[in-house]
Amino acid sequence: MSLRRSFAGEISEETRRVVEPLLPPEGGYRLVGNEIDQIISDDDFVDMYASEGHPAVNPVVLALISVFQFLERLPNRAPAEAAVMRLD
């Protein structure tokens, strides 16, 4: 697996347009999303990936999933189910 895509490139304008009105300005999800690039970046993980091969899921996205899982107090299988059931 390779690390070819940056986190910023993963969020389309259409996704932003649909999701941003759903998140309260003072909410934890918006705060984490707005500040995540100050905490971790793709460069923190670059040594863990091969230089060639199929692009992996971005590690910053995986870290966000873990943070949101903790905030929601969800067990390991629940985040995938929650993503299917709701947009927020």
HULINWO-V721770 format. One record per residue. N is the residue number from 1. RES is the residue in one small letter. SS is DSSP state (A for helix, B for strand, O for the rest). Layout:
BEGIN
n->N res->RES ss->SS
n->N res->RES ss->SS
END
This chain:
BEGIN
n->1 res->m ss->O
n->2 res->s ss->B
n->3 res->l ss->O
n->4 res->r ss->O
n->5 res->r ss->O
n->6 res->s ss->O
n->7 res->f ss->O
n->8 res->a ss->A
n->9 res->g ss->A
n->10 res->e ss->A
n->11 res->i ss->O
n->12 res->s ss->O
n->13 res->e ss->A
n->14 res->e ss->A
n->15 res->t ss->A
n->16 res->r ss->A
n->17 res->r ss->A
n->18 res->v ss->A
n->19 res->v ss->A
n->20 res->e ss->A
n->21 res->p ss->A
n->22 res->l ss->A
n->23 res->l ss->O
n->24 res->p ss->O
n->25 res->p ss->O
n->26 res->e ss->O
n->27 res->g ss->O
n->28 res->g ss->A
n->29 res->y ss->A
n->30 res->r ss->A
n->31 res->l ss->A
n->32 res->v ss->A
n->33 res->g ss->A
n->34 res->n ss->A
n->35 res->e ss->A
n->36 res->i ss->A
n->37 res->d ss->A
n->38 res->q ss->A
n->39 res->i ss->A
n->40 res->i ss->O
n->41 res->s ss->O
n->42 res->d ss->A
n->43 res->d ss->A
n->44 res->d ss->A
n->45 res->f ss->O
n->46 res->v ss->A
n->47 res->d ss->A
n->48 res->m ss->A
n->49 res->y ss->O
n->50 res->a ss->B
n->51 res->s ss->O
n->52 res->e ss->O
n->53 res->g ss->O
n->54 res->h ss->O
n->55 res->p ss->B
n->56 res->a ss->O
n->57 res->v ss->O
n->58 res->n ss->O
n->59 res->p ss->A
n->60 res->v ss->A
n->61 res->v ss->A
n->62 res->l ss->A
n->63 res->a ss->A
n->64 res->l ss->A
n->65 res->i ss->A
n->66 res->s ss->A
n->67 res->v ss->A
n->68 res->f ss->A
n->69 res->q ss->A
n->70 res->f ss->A
n->71 res->l ss->A
n->72 res->e ss->A
n->73 res->r ss->O
n->74 res->l ss->O
n->75 res->p ss->O
n->76 res->n ss->O
n->77 res->r ss->O
n->78 res->a ss->A
n->79 res->p ss->A
n->80 res->a ss->A
n->81 res->e ss->A
n->82 res->a ss->A
n->83 res->a ss->A
n->84 res->v ss->A
n->85 res->m ss->A
n->86 res->r ss->O
n->87 res->l ss->O
n->88 res->d ss->O
END
